């Protein structure tokens, strides 16, 4: 797989996850009301430092298992299943009308935006689950291209957070809202479909390493 493909697939998956309402989105809204647009970049920086540290630790540990078909197959199937279930949940949330992009929450956070971006992920079980399944399987794929592959993976993943959370901070500070709930739901549905297809492909590739 090319470095460009690794980057854009990481960007797509990362953006799909970032778009879903969650703790980091809430903190971004709160801190943007409190501190202005700078809150978005600081939150993403904290989040990126945490994930960069995790990627380094994983790469150091994965050096021992790269090329192991059983490990690659099990992790690939787990990652694909997680991505598939995530895409299905997004599609069902859209169908049931459970998704709204609420930019009006004005509660304030106790931590500054940089620390909040770091600790919010650590306190979110979903973040650990993502990295233990799909994040790990995608990192394995990226390692096939060496250090450049890992950098493409990480850069694409972080860029997804940059694009979304910078936009959220901008919308909160300016009081503008370019995304109606209807448009937001269509975007989520498209992301969900993308994750379903990609998850099925990863699970299939993982199975191929076991047979």
VOGU-3710 file (C-alpha; in Angstrom, 3 decimals, decimal comma):
1> xxxxxxxxxx> 0,000/0,000/0,000  1,361/3,437/-0,920  2,169/6,149/1,611  -0,533/8,340/0,072  -3,123/5,580/0,550  -2,057/5,100/4,157  -2,395/8,837/4,796  -5,848/9,244/3,272  -7,284/6,076/4,792  -6,015/7,204/8,198
11> xxxxxxxxxx> -7,538/10,617/7,555  -10,891/9,108/6,578  -11,105/6,759/9,530  -9,895/9,413/11,958  -12,365/11,967/10,666  -15,213/9,477/10,928  -14,393/8,944/14,589  -13,819/12,625/15,341  -17,171/13,644/13,852  -19,124/11,502/16,295
21> xxxxxxxxxx> -20,293/13,323/19,452  -18,075/12,440/22,388  -16,073/13,798/25,337  -13,429/15,541/23,220  -16,080/17,366/21,197  -17,785/18,560/24,395  -14,503/19,786/25,857  -13,652/21,568/22,587  -16,953/23,440/22,653  -16,585/24,364/26,319
31> xxxxxxxxxx> -12,984/25,518/26,075  -13,650/27,487/22,874  -16,350/29,494/24,643  -13,964/30,105/27,515  -10,659/30,779/25,733  -11,472/31,455/22,095  -10,237/29,737/18,944  -6,836/28,878/20,457  -8,584/26,184/22,508  -8,995/24,000/19,406
41> xxxxxxxxxx> -5,286/23,874/18,482  -4,272/23,344/22,124  -6,755/20,492/22,577  -5,584/18,797/19,393  -1,956/19,278/20,465  -2,604/17,524/23,779  -4,465/14,739/22,034  -1,695/14,405/19,418  1,048/14,177/22,053  -0,819/11,359/23,785
51> xxxxxxxxxx> -1,409/9,442/20,570  2,118/10,060/19,307  3,526/8,600/22,517  1,242/5,586/22,151  2,284/5,036/18,519  5,978/5,068/19,502  5,372/2,528/22,283  3,328/0,291/19,985  5,932/0,404/17,215  8,690/-0,555/19,647
61> xxxxxxxxxx> 6,643/-3,531/20,786  5,425/-4,533/17,340  8,950/-5,008/16,018  8,823/-8,481/17,563  5,591/-9,586/15,900  5,747/-8,047/12,422  5,559/-10,915/9,949  3,661/-13,197/12,327  0,641/-14,263/10,279  -1,402/-15,449/13,252
71> xxxxxxxxxx> -0,962/-12,197/15,167  -1,570/-10,142/12,031  -4,686/-12,157/11,213  -6,231/-11,975/14,697  -5,571/-8,252/15,085  -6,757/-7,573/11,543  -10,037/-9,397/12,109  -10,570/-7,643/15,452  -9,835/-4,261/13,903  -12,092/-4,928/10,939
81> xxxxxxxxxx> -14,927/-6,106/13,188  -14,589/-3,022/15,374  -14,603/-0,703/12,354  -17,593/-2,523/10,857  -19,567/-2,270/14,113  -18,646/1,404/14,424  -19,932/2,096/10,915  -23,158/0,184/11,610  -23,701/2,141/14,833  -23,253/5,420/12,972
91> xxxxxxxxxx> -25,743/4,376/10,295  -28,282/3,241/12,911  -27,877/6,473/14,882  -28,687/8,423/11,733  -31,670/6,186/10,987  -33,043/6,610/14,504  -32,449/10,381/14,571  -30,126/10,265/17,581  -27,385/12,555/16,223  -27,327/16,313/16,680
101> xxxxxxxxxx> -24,442/18,743/16,388  -24,989/20,849/19,518  -22,616/23,819/19,623  -24,483/25,570/22,421  -23,038/23,801/25,481  -21,368/26,498/27,604  -20,154/24,512/30,622  -16,524/25,156/31,468  -13,796/22,577/32,023  -11,479/22,600/35,028
111> xxxxxxxxxx> -8,335/21,811/33,069  -6,657/23,945/30,449  -7,240/22,886/26,826  -3,869/21,161/26,343  -4,221/18,946/29,419  -7,917/18,455/28,687  -7,074/17,158/25,212  -4,667/14,676/26,750  -6,688/13,482/29,745  -10,076/13,346/27,999
121> xxxxxxxxxx> -8,839/10,551/25,760  -7,263/8,673/28,665  -10,604/8,706/30,500  -12,518/7,431/27,457  -12,753/3,589/27,239  -13,718/3,903/23,569  -10,287/5,389/22,830  -8,508/2,378/24,333  -10,794/-0,007/22,441  -10,107/1,764/19,136
131> xxxxxxxxxx> -6,340/1,521/19,582  -6,466/-2,085/20,813  -8,329/-3,194/17,683  -8,326/-1,132/14,498  -5,562/1,263/15,532  -3,241/-1,662/16,155  -4,172/-3,453/12,931  -3,737/-0,309/10,819  -0,421/0,439/12,489  0,727/-3,076/11,554
141> xxxxxxxxxx> -0,165/-2,384/7,934  1,691/0,919/8,029  4,791/-0,738/9,467  5,144/-2,707/6,252  6,380/0,582/4,744  8,762/1,249/7,642  9,071/4,592/9,400  7,572/6,562/6,460  4,478/4,364/6,656  4,071/4,996/10,387
151> xxxxxxxxxx> 4,514/8,744/9,857  1,872/8,699/7,110  -0,484/6,818/9,418  0,054/9,210/12,315  -0,049/12,380/10,198  -3,331/11,375/8,554  -4,851/10,456/11,905  -3,875/13,739/13,551  -4,925/15,777/10,508  -8,469/14,451/10,957
161> xxxxxxxxxx> -8,560/15,953/14,458  -7,063/19,207/13,166  -9,689/19,608/10,444  -12,678/18,847/12,651  -11,823/20,412/15,996  -10,342/23,556/14,461  -13,629/23,949/12,572  -15,677/23,402/15,749  -13,652/26,051/17,607  -14,113/28,463/14,719
171> xxxxxxxxxx> -17,879/27,912/14,615  -18,232/28,330/18,375  -16,166/31,529/18,508  -17,803/33,168/15,486  -21,312/32,013/16,360  -21,715/30,583/12,860  -23,105/27,182/11,966  -22,529/25,918/8,464  -23,661/22,380/9,269  -27,354/21,832/9,873
181> xxxxxxxxxx> -28,355/18,671/11,721  -29,620/17,239/8,443  -26,332/17,844/6,615  -24,410/16,561/9,635  -26,423/13,329/9,576  -25,735/12,846/5,871  -22,003/13,286/6,517  -22,142/10,754/9,359  -24,045/8,302/7,155  -21,371/8,621/4,470
191> xxxxxxxxxx> -18,639/8,058/7,041  -20,490/5,063/8,445  -20,750/3,479/5,004  -17,026/4,069/4,463  -16,198/2,362/7,771  -18,451/-0,624/7,013  -16,716/-1,246/3,683  -13,237/-0,706/5,113  -13,993/-2,843/8,173  -15,181/-5,728/6,012
201> xxxxxxxxxx> -12,022/-5,455/3,920  -9,751/-5,482/6,979  -11,559/-8,434/8,515  -11,283/-10,313/5,212  -7,565/-9,568/4,925  -7,061/-10,691/8,527  -8,883/-13,950/7,844  -6,689/-14,530/4,788  -3,623/-14,577/7,062  -5,162/-17,347/9,167
211> x> -6,184/-19,751/6,394
//
